[in-house]
Amino acid sequence: MLGLVSHVFSHLGLGCQDPLAVERFYTTHFDFRRARVYDPGPKQVVQITNGQVALELFTADQLSPVPKPTGAGPEYPGWRHMAFIVDDLDAAIASLGKDAVITLGPLDMSEYIPGMRVCFVADPEGNIIELNQGYVDELKPPLFPG
């Protein structure tokens, strides 16, 4: 136990070169809406939510020291990608229209979960998003060792 008051996920903070473009992408394609604006003005911080996930968008002061990720996300330690469950992968990709910057896929993942398909796309800042059709939790996953 970490001694936290609550164990409810709150939000993921994203540094953005163009926070408005990122906000537009998530509000247009993933049903996010503005939940809060901190410090209105050129350096404002905007929190957006879709009711399940919240993203806090900050204006980045520096360029990234690493290249934008490709494929399923970076191979170094840290956040690799975020995922959204979709009912129909092909329809989800089509709904992105010109914003569908596919970095990997669509892939058939049936060898892991029957019927599962995924596709990885980049948001306007190059953050990788997995679109996942068919994911289900394992009924009895192996226990954590130790």
N, C-alpha and C positions, 0 to 999 in steps of 0.2 A: 504494500500500500504506500502511496506517495503522500498520504495525509491531506489530500485535496478535499475541499468541501463537496465538490461534485465531480463526477466522471463523465459528464455529458460533453461531447465534442462541440466546440464553439465555432471556430472558423479557421480558414487557411489564409494567411497573409501573402499577397503577391506584389512584388515590386514590378512596376510597369513603366515602360518608356512612354506609352500612350494609354493611360488608364481609361479614357473615354472609349477608345476602340475596344478595349478588353470588356468594359461594361456593356457596350453595344452588342458584342458577340454573345456574351452569356445571357443577356436579357432577350435577345432575338432567338437564339437557338436552344436554350436550356431552361426557359421559364423563370429566370432570375428577375428580381425587382430590387429597387433601392430600399434598403432598410434603415440606413443612417448615413449622415455626412458629418465628418469631423472637420473642423477648421476650414469652412468654406473659403475658396480662393484658389490661386494657382497650385498650391501644394495640398489641396484637400485630400482627405482620405475618405473613400466611399466604401461602405459595406453593402454587399448585395446578397440576396438569399433566394433560394427556390423553395424554402420551407423545410428542407432537409439538410442542405449544405449552405454554408455562408462563406463568401470570399471577401476579404478586406483588401481593397486595391490602393496601393501607395504609389506615388510618383517616384520613380527611381532617379537617384542623383548621379549614378555612374553607369557606364556600359558594363555588360557582363564580361567577366574575365575568361569565360569559356565559350566555345561555339554553341549555337542553338542545338538542342538535342534533335535526334532523328529517331526513326524506328519506334520502339515502344518507350523510349525515354533514355536518359543518360545511364551509362553503365557504372558511374562512380557513386559513392555513398551519397544519400540524400533522397529527396522525393523523386520518384521515377515518372509517375504520371498520376492523374486522377481519372476515375472511371464513372461512367453513367450507364445504368441498365436501360436498354431500349427494347421495345416490343418487336420491332422489325428493323434489322440493321440496314438493309438496302434503302428503306424509306427514310431512315435517320440520316444516312449519308446524302441522299438526294435532297432532303430538306435543308441541308447546309448550303446548297447551291454553290455559288462562287467562293464561299467561305470554307469549303471542304478542302483543306490542305492535308491530303492523306500522306502520312509518313510511313505507314506499314499496313498492308492488308488490302481488302478484307481477308481474314484467315479463318479456316475451319479448325476449330479447337475440339472437335468431337472425340479425339483420343483421350481428352481429359474429362470432359463433361459432354455426354451425348447431346447433340444439337447446338452446342455453343459455337458462336461465331463472334469475332472481334475485328475492329478496325481502329487504328490509331490516327488521330488528326491533331494538327497544331492549332492553337488559338493565335490571335494576332501578335502575341509576344513570343511565340514559339513554344509555349508550355504544351506538353503532350497530354491529350485526352483520349482515353480508351472508350469506345462505344461497344457495349457488350450485350449481345443477344443470347439468352439461354443460360446465364449463370445461375446456379443453385448451390447453397451451402451443402457440404458433405454431412451426411446423417450422423456419422460417428468418426470424426477426424481423430488421428492419433493424438495422444496426450503430449503435452510439452515435456521434453526429457528433463529429468532431474527433479 
